[in-house]
Amino acid sequence: MNEITVDGEPLPFVEGQTVAAALVAAGRVAWRTTRTGRRPRGVFCGIGVCFDCLVTIDGVGGQRACLVPSRPGTTVTTATTATTVTTGEGGDG
């Protein structure tokens, strides 16, 4: 079985799934919060237009989980464990 590591834990994925799809398939529908209001965010548009699904992938922050294919050995850090989340979003981001 293919696995990525999310916040230090193995997470299985199906060939062809994005990181966001693997997270949602595992029951994780939110993996960061907005700066204002601390509202939960996960995958929203699913096509890379919004910035709701940002994660750190293999040490590179600000990656849209809906655009990055899951690959064996990939390490993902969500805002639930990251110390800083930088987004390019406007509004209450």
MOHULIN-V882069 format. One record per helix or strand. SS is the DSSP state (@ for helix, = for strand). FROM is the first residue (numbers start at 1). TO is the last residue. Records with the same first field share a line. If there is no record, write none. Layout:
BEGIN
SS = FROM-TO  FROM-TO
END
This chain:
BEGIN
= = 2-6  9-13  18-18  32-33  40-41  54-57  60-64  69-69  75-77
@ = 19-25
END
